[in-house]
């Protein structure tokens, strides 16, 4: 991946890999070994997305409440 100059790795529905510990290990290795940005959508926080990494600005979590539209936003979209 480093040789191909990949800058982003996007994984959707990461929660589907929950029962595959090797997937967690691969992504953990990718993040520590290769300078790559990772964008993950999941229904749970991956094991490697620790509080420490958030404190150091290595991860950003956008939760369901932040993504949900309130009534005024819904009216703007739906009229």
Backbone as a ProteinNet text record, in pm:
[ID]
protein_1_A
[PRIMARY]
XXXXXXXXXXXXXXXXXXXXXXXXXXXXXXXXXXXXXXXXXXXXXXXXXXXXXXXXXXXXXXXXXXXXXXXXXXXXXXX
[TERTIARY]
81.8	0	86.3	196.6	284.1	343.2	379.7	438.8	337.8	209.7	108.4	56.5	110.5	77.1	-70.3	-128.2	-265.4	-269.2	-362.3	-372.3	-488.6	-594.2	-712	-752.5	-793.9	-855.7	-993.5	-1098.4	-1235.6	-1298.9	-1354	-1421	-1560.3	-1660.5	-1799.4	-1850	-1937.5	-1996	-1890	-1794.9	-1686.7	-1739.1	-1857.5	-1915.2	-1936.2	-1944	-1959	-1833.2	-1722.2	-1596.6	-1574.4	-1673.1	-1658.9	-1610.2	-1654.5	-1616.1	-1487.1	-1414.5	-1289.9	-1174.4	-1115.8	-1006.7	-888.9	-872	-762.1	-783.1	-908.7	-935.6	-891.9	-920.8	-874.7	-722.3	-658.8	-512.1	-453.6	-512.6	-463.6	-475.2	-590	-606.9	-517	-496.7	-405.2	-264	-221.9	-88.7	-78.7	-182.4	-180.4	-163.3	-230	-221.6	-86.8	-21.9	107.2	223.3	209.1	318.4	317.8	200.3	187	119.2	166.9	102.8	-18.4	-133.2	-255.5	-370.3	-459.8	-580.2	-687	-757.5	-859.5	-993.4	-1092.7	-1229.5	-1315.2	-1373.9	-1449.2	-1589.7	-1688.1	-1823.2	-1853.2	-1910.3	-1937.5	-2045.8	-2105.2	-2207	-2147.3	-2017.5	-1946.7	-1807	-1742.6	-1607.5	-1508.8	-1424.8	-1323.2	-1228.2	-1171.8	-1082.4	-961.4	-912.3	-792.7	-823.8	-951.7	-989.8	-1001.3	-889.1	-885.7	-904.2	-937.2	-951	-818.8	-711	-578	-555.2	-591.8	-574.1	-662.6	-779.6	-867.9	-806.9	-752.7	-689.7	-574.1	-497.3	-383.1	-420.7	-550.3	-596	-576.3	-557.2	-536.2	-667.5	-774.3	-905.2	-1009.6	-1115.4	-1229.4	-1354.3	-1439.4	-1563.1	-1680.9	-1764.6	-1887.8	-2001.4	-2070.4	-2172.6	-2308.5	-2400.4	-2533.3	-2606.3	-2594.4	-2663.9	-2614.9	-2486.3	-2430.3	-2479.4	-2495.2	-2538.6	-2688.6	-2766.4	-2912.4	-2956.6	-3057.4	-3113.7	-3216.7	-3218.2	-3323.8	-3443.7	-3550.9	-3672.8	-3649.1	-3572.5	-3549.2	-3467.7	-3371.9	-3293.2	-3379.9	-3466.2	-3556.6	-3647.2	-3700.9	-3788	-3711.5	-3585	-3505.2	-3487.9	-3472	-3450.2	-3582	-3682.3	-3807.6	-3914.2	-3896.4	-3992.1	-4112.9
-119.4	0	125.9	121.9	238.3	266.7	161.3	179.4	231.8	199.5	244.8	384.5	443.6	578.3	593.3	487.3	494.1	592.4	685.2	784.2	757	695.6	666.7	521	461	329	347.1	316.1	333.8	197.2	178.6	52.4	85.1	37.4	58.2	-66.7	-48.3	-158.7	-244.5	-177.1	-246	-344.7	-318.2	-407.6	-549.2	-565.1	-699.1	-784.1	-720.4	-792	-820.4	-792	-801.9	-939.3	-1044	-1179.3	-1226.8	-1135	-1170.1	-1094.4	-1152.1	-1082.1	-1052.4	-1131.3	-1104.9	-974.1	-935.3	-806.6	-691.2	-700.2	-598.4	-590.7	-705.9	-710.2	-648	-678.7	-623	-470.8	-419.4	-274.1	-207.6	-271.7	-217.9	-209.2	-313.1	-313.5	-207.3	-194.5	-94	46.1	72	205.6	233.4	132.7	156.2	147.4	69.9	46.8	139.4	185.9	264.3	395.8	503.1	632.9	639.1	598.4	593.7	649.2	718	767.1	660.4	637.2	532.3	595.8	567.2	613.8	490.2	476.4	355.4	393.8	324.4	335	204.7	216.2	95.8	125.3	21	35.1	21.1	0.4	-6.2	49.1	87.4	141.5	25.5	29.7	-75.5	-77.6	-193.4	-209	-116.4	-90.4	-7.1	142.3	180.5	321.2	353.4	361.6	379.1	525.3	545.6	681.7	757	688.4	751	807.4	731.5	777	898.2	902.7	1018	1141	1124.1	1235.2	1292.8	1207.5	1252.7	1295.5	1298.7	1346.2	1247.9	1121.6	1020.2	962.8	977	929.8	1037	1031.7	1120	1034.9	1042	964.6	1059.9	1030.6	1106.8	1011.5	1041	948.5	972.2	884.1	886.1	1017.2	1065.3	1188.9	1307.8	1310.9	1419.6	1411.8	1291.4	1273.2	1292	1274.3	1283.1	1426.3	1441.4	1573.5	1607.1	1732.8	1776.9	1822.4	1867.5	1904.9	2017.1	2117.4	2229.3	2186.6	2100.3	2050	1964.5	1884.6	1802.3	1889.5	1998	2087.9	2153.7	2188.6	2248.4	2151.7	2025	1925.4	1883	1857.8	1801.8	1905.7	2027	2132.9	2127.6
0	0	0	70.7	74.8	-63.5	-134	-266.6	-368.1	-349.7	-444.5	-410.6	-304.5	-261.4	-224.1	-167.4	-117.8	-2.1	-5.2	101.4	195.3	145.9	226	209.4	318	315.1	376.8	301.1	346.4	367.7	486.4	518.8	570.1	500.4	539.4	610.9	707.5	784.3	852.7	915.8	985	1089.1	1142.1	1243.3	1190.5	1059	1000.4	1023.1	1053.9	1078.5	1226.8	1308.4	1453.8	1499.6	1434.1	1475	1409	1345.5	1278.8	1345.2	1450.9	1520	1428.2	1325	1232.2	1156.6	1134.2	1069.7	1159.3	1288.6	1384	1382.5	1378.4	1379.7	1253.3	1138.6	1011.7	1012.7	1053.9	1055.7	1158.1	1269.8	1369.7	1312.4	1243.7	1181.3	1072	990.3	884.5	942.1	1051.7	1110.2	1172.8	1224.7	1288.7	1190.3	1084	990.9	869.9	829.3	706.4	740.3	682.7	701.2	609	661.4	581.8	664.1	598.4	665.5	650.8	758.9	761.4	792.3	710.6	732.9	751	869.1	903.1	945.9	890.7	943.5	1015.1	1134.1	1213.9	1315.7	1365.5	1470	1609.3	1616.6	1743.7	1722.8	1831	1823.1	1806.6	1704.3	1688.2	1808.3	1836.8	1951.5	1943.3	1823.2	1808.3	1820.4	1824	1839.3	1988	2053	2198	2237.6	2364	2417.4	2404.9	2426.4	2415.6	2276.2	2174.6	2036.4	2007.5	2069.8	2053.1	2119.2	2238.9	2311	2229.9	2165.1	2086.1	1944.2	1915	1784.9	1672.1	1704.8	1601.8	1550.5	1627.6	1585.2	1613.4	1538.3	1559	1545.7	1644.6	1642.1	1627.2	1530.1	1510.9	1545.7	1654.1	1702.6	1636.6	1666.4	1607	1636.4	1759	1796.3	1713.2	1684.1	1603.6	1459.2	1409.2	1270.5	1251.8	1357.7	1346.8	1321	1237.3	1211.2	1318.5	1358.8	1449.8	1364.7	1430.2	1357.2	1258.4	1296.6	1204.4	1083.1	1102	989.4	897.4	955.4	874.6	789.4	848.1	772.9	656.1	679.1	570.9	454.4	485	380.2	315.2	398.5	347.6	316.8	367.1	340.4	431.9
[MASK]
+++++++++++++++++++++++++++++++++++++++++++++++++++++++++++++++++++++++++++++++

